[in-house]
Structures are given as C-alpha cells and as structure tokens.
Amino acid sequence: MGRAHPPAVDEHGPDSSVLVVSPALDAFETVEHVDEVRSDGETGPVTGENVGGAPATSNHQHSDQPLVIVSRAHTAESLLEAWRSTIGDFPRALGIISIGELTRSVAAGAGTVELPQAHIRTVGAEDVTGVGIAIGEMLSQYDDDQTPILWFESLTPMVEHKGLEMTFRFLHVTLEQISRSEAVAYVHVDASELDDQTVTTLGHLFDDVVELEA
C-alpha cells in the first residue's frame, strides 16, 4: 500500500496529495508529525530518520510554508497546547479548521477567531460542505508563490458518520481545491477503524498512500 514511511514535503511538489494510514493519533502525535512534514526535507517525517536511513538531528530547519491543520479529532486549544509544549515556536502562518468544536465565538455567531499563534475557524460537525469551503478559503489567503501544507486529522469520523460515498465526493471536490491552491495535502485515516477495501477506495483519489508505523 505504498511506502513504509511518509515522504518528506519536498518529495511531493505543489498540487499533490498523500493519504496517511495509521492508528489514531493523539494531539501530541499529530503536531509532531505535522512538524516533521514541514521540515526542510532532509528528515524523513514521523520516523525521525534521514532519507538515507541515518538518525536525524533535532536542529533541522523548518520552511516558512503556510500550515493549515484541519481537525475533528482534537480541539484547536489542544493542538495549540500540544504544539507549544512539544515543538515550541509556532509557524509564521498557521491556520486551524476545527470541526465540531463549540466555542464562545461560535455561540456568539462568529466562525473565526484570531489569536497571536493562529487563525482559527470553526465548522459544524455535520456541515461537510462547510468544511470544504473553509479549506478553500483558508488556502486562498496565501500568496501564489507560497506552497501551503495541509494536514487533515482525521477523515475517519466523516466516513463513519456520512458514509464512504459522501466522503469520496467530499474528497474529490476538496482535493481539486487543494490542487488549485498549489498546496501539499496529507489526509490521515485511522487504519484500525476502517476496512482495507474502504482505505483502498479512498486511496484512488490521492497521488500516494503511505503507512505510519504504529
């Protein structure tokens, strides 16, 4: 089902997509993997190994590429706290699309929150179309000469609650938006919750399918 280790960002140019298959990731594991894929490409993401297999050092340089995290599994607050305690410095341009998170701003009728660390947008858990719109709008704010990195954590709840057919249609449209934005997309699914046939069907929409080590 593809390579044993996820590729470095520079192995996939703009307008590319990767389906990442692994067990569920907690907030700390999520930000660690996201931090690795935004490294300079010298370090193999997730495994902490160089492309040649040698152990990686901890002082690798990070790109200034904009970063967008789409998450139903974790709240924006938990992702920011995990990033602060695990990684430290926040990316220069960080956006979080939080699916199903109820915040005071949403209760007051606003769907966006601006923090020093990140631009946060909330979308209802049942609003599949709204998730796609939020992704497109957030990616469109970046300059044409930038290559945004998008991490979707996780697609599994959508498959479980909306079904494979709707999820497939959502991906088809959303990946086209990502392509037009010249972004690199990593979409995670929980391998322990989906059967092999479902993962294979979803994988047809992506440029690559990779598995994270448990």
Secondary structure by P-SEA (a helix, b strand, c coil): cccccccccccccccbbbbbbcccccaaaaaaaaaaaaccccccccccccccccccccbbbbbccbbbbbbccccaaaaaaaaaacccccccbbbbbcccccccccccccccccccccbbbbbccccaaaaaaaaaaaaacccccbbbbbbbccaaaaaaaccaaaaaaaaaaaaaaaaaacbbbbbbbccccccaaaaaaaaccccccccccc
